[in-house]
Every structure is written in structure tokens, then in C-alpha cells.
């Protein structure tokens, strides 16, 4: 029996021009390149310029994805933008992206699940497409985390960067065989609010009437991340009768190389199957997975027909996984 699936037509990304190296940070705070690389795998990050907003990054990534897909912006009926750093409290940054692309039809909205945002946005768009509500969608992850960092806190400010990535999805009829169908196979989403205090921003319109800064209990986040990410990946594989050996590429949220390596080892995923961008991008929150996807496509590693495993965990805690046949 045939089945409607959300097929990826194209992807794109954008990184701000300004690059800040570990050495530059070490000149400002008590840290070193060696300390950062050893604990995180990060060597540099991109930082948005003054006057460069999350919407600007998202628009450029979306334009690149549309070009890669070979489709016109006017064919887009749905925009789901994952971000924790919107341009304004309201309206949604997605409507600024919609306007910037010259679209004045369909629907556009933001989704907030922190670093898990792209997986949550992908799942949301996939469900809209499979039900027939929309035909073609843009799913974007875009962040300017540099705007919510305490640059005197070496435990957090060295970890994050700015950027955006996007994919174009289209509802297509597929043969109905999960082993060969192109598109989103399944998505798996979870959250647990008991862990809010381990990773949060200490501000907001309702609570403090300020933007606030990111705060994190690093060791606690690391411990929970490895276990929860392995759990959601196993769930995705089991739901489809697959094993780690069936995965062509593991595209994780780029939070910390030690988390990525530990999760891959726990799951039996070979290191050579991992798409890594953390060294050059740092943690770009909801943008990290689509940035990594685009990097893998651009350098020729990710090819049509291959099975991709995506996973992420973010503040809340939120976490999730997705299987996509490219």
C-alpha cells in the first residue's frame, strides 16, 4: 500500500562571517584553546554581526535550501522555524522569514524546543504534510545564541555559536516500504520538565521582563544527554526493525564531541559514520543538525537513498530522534 512521506528536496545553510577562535576567547576570559578542545571538541564559532538577526540568518539558509531544491519560494505553504533566540517576543520570527522570502500565503510559526528544536520542527512539518494539510514546507533551525550568553562565564560562553540551516520537504506518494521509501521514516519526541534548572535562561517576559543569560549544570547535562539520546535512538531503530548497522550516517546535535562519541559508542555506531561540524561551528542549538546535514551533502558524503539518523537533546529537558531516507 502506498504511503505519503515527507521527502527532502533540498537543504541549505548560512553562517555569519565573523569567526571567533578559542585563542580570541582566551584573550578575554580565563580559558585556553587546549582546555576547550579537550572538553568539547570546539575550535571556533561564528558570531552574528551587530544588526544581524536570527531572521536574517534563517532567510539566507532558506534561500540556499530553495535553490538546492530547485523550487520557487511561492510553492512553500508552511514554514516551521525552530529557535530559542527570536527577533522579538512576538510576532514569530517565522513570519519575518516568510515576508523576507516574498511569501504571503500559507502558515508560518516558531517552535521552541531549544537544541532539540529542529527534530521537533521536522516532526511537526512531517505530520502536517502526511495529513495533506500542506504540500510543501520549509523547516528551519536558526539561532543567535551569542545574544543570550554571559561572556564572563567560561563554562558556557565557549560552547555556543550562531548559524542557520534549512530543508525543503514535499509530501510525496511512496511505495510504502520503510526499507526503501524516501523521506521521513519516523520521528520520536520526548520531554521532562523536572530537569529545567539544569539548562535554562534566567530571564523572560513573564518572569523577569528581561532576556536573561544561559545557565547550565554541565556535568548533569552530559550525564543525562548520553542516556536519553541512546534511548531515543534505540526507540527509532526498534520501531522500524533496524539496527545501527543499517544507518548510513549519524547526524547528531553538535553539542559536545564527547557526548557525540559516547552516544555513538553506546549504540555501536562506527565513528566514520558520524557527521561532525562542532569543531568549526560550536553548538548552534536548533541550527546544528541542519548545518551538519548541509555540510554532509555539500562534501558528497550524504547521497540519495541513504538512511540518516538524527538526534538531539536540549533544555527542558527535550530530546528526540528522526530517521530519514535521503
C-alpha positions in Angstrom: 0.0 0.0 0.0 1.4 3.4 -1.0 2.1 6.0 1.7 2.6 9.7 1.8 6.0 10.7 3.1 7.8 14.0 3.6 10.7 13.8 1.1 13.7 16.2 1.4 14.0 18.1 -1.8 17.0 20.2 -0.8 18.9 21.8 2.1 20.9 24.9 2.7 22.8 26.8 5.5 24.2 30.1 6.5 27.0 31.0 8.9 27.8 34.6 9.9 31.0 36.0 8.5 32.6 36.8 11.9 34.6 33.8 13.3 35.8 33.8 16.9 38.6 31.3 17.7 39.4 29.7 21.1 42.5 31.8 21.2 40.5 35.0 20.9 38.3 33.9 23.8 41.3 33.0 25.9 42.5 36.6 25.5 39.3 37.8 27.2 38.4 35.1 29.8 40.2 32.5 31.9 40.4 29.7 29.4 42.6 28.2 26.7 42.4 26.5 23.3 43.6 23.3 24.8 41.0 23.3 27.6 38.1 24.0 25.2 39.2 21.4 22.6 39.9 18.7 25.2 36.5 19.1 26.8 34.2 19.9 23.9 36.0 19.4 20.5 35.3 23.1 19.6 38.0 25.2 18.0 35.9 28.2 16.7 32.4 29.5 16.2 30.6 32.0 14.0 29.1 35.1 15.7 26.3 37.3 14.1 27.2 40.8 13.3 25.6 43.8 15.0 22.2 44.3 13.4 22.2 40.7 12.0 19.2 38.9 13.5 18.0 35.3 13.7 15.6 36.1 10.8 18.4 37.3 8.6 20.3 34.0 9.1 17.1 32.0 8.6 16.3 33.7 5.3 19.7 33.1 3.9 19.6 29.4 4.8 16.1 29.1 3.4 17.1 30.7 0.1 20.0 28.3 -0.2 17.7 25.4 0.5 15.2 26.6 -2.1 18.0 26.9 -4.7 19.3 23.4 -3.8 15.7 22.0 -4.2 15.2 23.8 -7.4 11.8 25.2 -6.3 10.3 28.7 -6.1 9.6 30.3 -2.7 6.0 30.8 -3.8 5.5 27.0 -3.7 6.1 26.9 0.0 2.9 26.6 2.0 4.3 26.0 5.5 7.3 27.4 7.4 8.3 25.9 10.8 11.2 27.8 12.4 12.9 26.2 15.4 14.6 28.9 17.5 15.2 29.9 21.1 16.5 33.3 20.1 13.7 35.0 18.2 14.0 38.5 16.8 11.2 39.7 19.1 9.0 38.3 21.8 6.3 38.4 19.1 5.5 38.1 16.3 7.1 34.8 15.4 10.4 35.1 13.6 9.0 32.7 11.1 6.7 35.4 9.7 9.7 37.7 9.2 11.3 34.9 7.2 8.0 34.4 5.3 7.9 38.1 4.4 11.6 38.1 3.6 11.1 35.3 1.1 8.2 37.2 -0.5 5.6 34.7 0.6 2.1 36.0 1.8 0.1 32.7 1.8 0.1 29.6 3.9 1.3 29.4 7.5 4.5 30.3 9.4 5.3 29.8 13.0 8.1 29.3 15.5 8.7 26.2 17.6 10.7 26.3 20.8 12.4 23.1 22.0 15.9 24.6 22.4 18.6 22.3 21.0 16.0 19.6 20.0 14.2 22.2 18.0 15.0 21.1 14.6 13.9 17.5 15.3 10.7 18.8 16.8 10.1 21.1 13.9 10.8 18.3 11.4 8.3 16.1 13.2 5.7 18.9 13.2 6.1 19.6 9.5 6.1 15.9 8.6 2.7 15.4 10.4 1.2 18.4 8.5 2.4 17.1 5.2 1.4 13.5 5.7 -2.2 14.5 6.6 -2.5 16.5 3.5 -2.8 19.9 5.2 0.1 21.2 3.2 2.1 20.1 0.2 5.5 21.7 0.6 7.3 23.1 3.7 10.4 24.8 4.8 11.8 23.5 8.1 14.5 25.8 9.5 16.7 25.9 12.6 18.2 29.3 13.3 19.9 30.8 16.3 21.9 33.8 17.6 22.9 32.3 20.9 25.7 34.8 21.2 22.9 37.3 22.3 22.0 35.2 25.4 25.5 34.3 26.6 27.2 35.6 29.7 30.6 36.3 28.2 32.2 36.1 31.6 31.1 32.6 32.2 33.7 30.4 30.7 31.6 27.3 31.3 29.0 28.3 28.8 30.2 31.1 26.5 32.9 28.9 24.9 30.3 26.4 23.8 27.9 28.2 21.5 27.8 29.9 18.1 25.3 31.4 15.7 24.0 29.9 12.4 21.1 28.6 10.4 20.1 25.6 8.4 17.0 24.6 6.4 15.4 21.8 4.5 12.6 21.8 1.9 10.1 19.0 2.4 7.5 17.8 0.0 4.6 15.4 0.5 5.1 12.6 -2.0 3.5 9.3 -2.5 5.9 6.4 -1.9 5.6 2.7 -2.4 5.0 2.1 1.3 8.2 0.2 2.1 10.1 1.7 5.0 13.2 -0.1 3.8 13.3 1.8 0.5 10.9 4.8 0.7 12.5 8.2 0.5 11.6 10.8 3.1 11.0 11.0 6.9 10.5 7.4 8.1 9.6 8.1 11.8 10.2 10.7 14.5 10.3 10.3 18.2 9.9 13.2 20.6 10.2 13.3 24.4 10.4 15.9 27.2 10.8 16.0 31.0 10.3 19.3 32.8 11.8 18.1 36.1 15.2 19.0 34.7 14.6 22.6 33.8 17.1 24.0 36.3 20.0 22.0 34.7 19.8 24.1 31.5 17.8 27.3 31.2 17.9 31.0 30.5 17.4 33.1 33.6 15.1 35.6 32.0 11.8 36.1 30.1 8.9 38.4 29.5 6.7 37.0 32.2 9.2 36.2 34.9 11.9 39.0 34.8 10.9 41.2 31.8 14.4 40.7 30.6 16.1 38.4 28.0 18.4 36.8 30.5 21.5 34.6 30.1 22.0 30.9 29.5 22.8 28.9 32.7 23.9 25.2 32.7 25.0 22.4 35.0 27.4 20.9 32.6 28.1 17.6 34.3 24.4 16.9 34.8 23.6 17.7 31.2 26.3 15.4 30.0 25.1 12.5 32.1 21.5 12.8 31.0 22.4 13.5 27.4 24.2 10.3 26.7 21.5 8.1 28.3 18.5 9.9 26.8 20.0 10.2 23.3 20.8 6.5 23.3 17.3 5.7 24.5 15.6 7.7 21.7 17.9 6.3 19.0 17.2 2.7 20.1 13.4 3.6 20.1 13.7 4.9 16.5 15.6 1.8 15.3 13.4 -0.7 17.1 10.2 1.0 15.7 11.4 0.2 12.2 13.1 -3.1 12.7 16.5 -1.7 12.1 19.9 -1.9 13.8 22.8 0.5 13.9 24.4 -1.3 11.0 21.5 -0.1 8.8 22.4 3.5 9.4 24.5 5.2 6.7 25.0 8.5 8.5 24.6 9.6 12.1 23.8 13.3 12.2 23.6 14.3 15.9 23.1 17.7 17.5 26.5 19.2 17.8 26.7 20.0 21.5 29.9 18.4 22.6 32.2 15.9 20.9 32.5 13.8 24.0 28.7 13.4 24.2 28.5 12.5 20.5 31.4 10.0 20.8 29.9 8.4 24.0 26.4 8.1 22.5 27.8 6.6 19.3 29.9 4.1 21.2 26.9 3.1 23.4 24.9 2.4 20.3 27.6 0.7 18.3 27.7 3.3 15.6 31.1 3.4 13.8 33.0 6.8 14.1 33.3 7.0 10.4 29.5 7.2 10.1 29.3 10.4 12.1 28.8 13.8 10.5 30.7 16.3 12.7 30.8 20.1 12.5 31.2 21.1 16.1 34.9 21.9 15.6 34.1 24.8 13.3 30.5 25.7 14.3 30.4 25.0 18.1 26.9 24.4 19.5 24.4 26.3 17.3 21.4 24.8 19.2 18.4 24.2 16.8 20.6 25.1 13.8 23.2 22.4 14.4 21.6 19.4 12.7 20.6 21.2 9.5 24.0 22.8 9.4 25.6 19.3 9.7 23.2 17.9 7.1 24.1 20.6 4.6 27.8 20.1 5.2 27.4 16.3 4.6 25.5 17.0 1.3 27.9 19.7 0.1 31.0 17.5 0.5 29.4 14.5 -1.1 29.1 12.2 1.8 25.3 12.2 2.1 23.8 10.7 -1.1 20.2 9.9 -2.2 18.8 6.6 -0.9 21.0 6.6 2.3 19.5 6.2 5.7 20.2 9.1 8.1 19.7 9.0 11.9 19.2 12.4 13.6 19.1 13.0 17.3 19.2 15.9 19.8 18.7 16.9 23.4 18.1 20.4 24.7 16.9 22.4 27.7 13.7 21.4 29.3 14.8 18.6 29.0 13.6 17.9 25.5 15.1 15.2 23.3 14.2 13.3 20.1 15.3 11.4 17.1 14.3 11.0 13.4 15.1 8.6 10.7 15.2 10.0 7.1 16.0 8.2 3.9 17.6 10.9 1.8 
